[in-house]
Amino acid sequence: MLKYNHKLKFFSRLLRSNQTDGEKALWSKIRQRKINGVQFYRQKPIGKYILDFYAPTVKLVLEIDGSQHLEPEAIQKDNERDDFLQSLGFTVLRFNSREVLLELDAVVAKINMVVEEKLKS
């Protein structure tokens, strides 16, 4: 089992009940094993982070970034987070929330493609 900061459990539950519009839209397309039968979890604590979406079977993390992620400090933190997750063997896909809302089918197609590749290997 992956270790996580137990103090994050409360915050992950809070985030699940207060999803952004982008997260809601994507969740409607990936929940209930809609992508190749792969189970995704939302707002999953791993280490000191809360992941937007996580598929343990294929070690895939999906992050939906708002405009605040364009700031230099946020970019650095995102890079550190991605490095940590990649050190655990995860693949991280980042999408901005605008992209999710305006190009949802393309985002889902990209996720589907990565999931298919991971299932084959």
C-alpha positions in Angstrom: 0.0 0.0 0.0 1.2 3.5 -0.8 2.0 5.7 2.2 0.4 9.0 2.6 0.0 11.8 5.2 -3.1 10.8 7.2 -3.9 14.4 7.8 -4.7 14.7 4.1 -7.6 12.3 4.3 -10.0 15.0 5.6 -8.9 17.4 2.9 -9.2 14.8 0.1 -12.8 14.2 1.2 -13.4 18.0 1.2 -12.0 18.3 -2.3 -14.2 15.4 -3.5 -17.3 17.2 -2.4 -16.1 20.5 -4.0 -14.8 19.6 -7.4 -14.0 22.2 -10.0 -16.1 22.2 -13.2 -13.2 20.7 -15.1 -12.8 17.9 -12.6 -16.6 17.2 -12.7 -16.6 17.0 -16.4 -13.6 14.6 -16.6 -14.9 12.5 -13.7 -18.2 11.9 -15.6 -16.1 10.4 -18.5 -13.7 8.2 -16.5 -15.7 7.0 -13.5 -17.2 3.5 -13.3 -14.4 2.0 -15.3 -15.4 3.8 -18.5 -11.8 3.8 -19.8 -10.9 0.2 -20.8 -12.3 -1.1 -17.6 -9.7 0.8 -15.5 -10.8 2.1 -12.1 -10.0 5.7 -11.3 -10.1 7.3 -7.9 -10.5 11.0 -7.3 -8.7 13.2 -4.8 -6.4 10.3 -3.7 -3.7 11.1 -1.1 -0.3 9.7 -2.0 2.8 10.8 0.0 2.3 14.5 0.9 0.1 15.2 -2.1 -3.6 14.8 -3.1 -3.9 13.6 -6.6 -6.9 14.8 -8.7 -7.4 11.3 -10.3 -5.4 8.1 -9.9 -5.6 4.7 -11.6 -3.5 2.2 -9.6 -3.8 -0.6 -12.2 -1.9 1.4 -14.8 -0.1 3.7 -12.4 -1.6 6.8 -14.1 -2.2 10.1 -12.4 -4.4 12.8 -14.0 -4.0 16.4 -12.9 -6.4 19.2 -13.8 -4.7 22.6 -13.5 -6.3 25.9 -13.1 -4.7 29.2 -14.1 -2.8 29.5 -10.8 -0.5 26.6 -12.1 0.9 29.1 -14.7 2.7 31.0 -12.0 6.5 30.3 -11.7 6.2 29.1 -8.1 3.4 26.8 -8.9 5.3 25.4 -11.9 8.2 24.6 -9.7 5.9 22.8 -7.2 4.2 20.9 -9.9 7.6 19.8 -11.3 8.6 18.6 -7.8 5.3 16.7 -7.4 5.7 15.1 -10.9 9.3 14.1 -10.1 8.1 12.4 -6.8 5.3 10.6 -8.6 7.5 9.5 -11.4 10.0 8.1 -8.9 7.2 5.8 -7.7 6.7 4.6 -11.3 3.6 6.7 -12.1 2.9 8.5 -15.4 1.5 12.0 -14.9 -0.8 13.6 -17.4 -1.6 17.3 -16.9 -4.4 19.1 -18.5 -5.5 22.7 -17.9 -9.1 23.1 -16.8 -10.0 25.2 -19.9 -8.7 22.4 -22.1 -10.9 19.9 -20.2 -14.0 22.0 -20.5 -13.5 23.0 -24.2 -11.9 19.8 -25.6 -13.2 17.1 -23.3 -13.4 14.4 -26.0 -9.7 15.1 -27.0 -8.6 14.8 -23.4 -10.5 11.6 -22.9 -9.0 10.2 -26.1 -5.5 11.0 -24.9 -6.2 9.3 -21.5 -7.6 6.3 -23.3 -4.5 6.1 -25.6 -2.2 6.1 -22.6 -4.3 3.6 -20.7 -4.3 1.2 -23.7 -0.5 1.5 -24.0 0.0 0.8 -20.3 -2.4 -2.2 -20.4 -0.4 -3.7 -23.3 3.0 -3.4 -21.5 
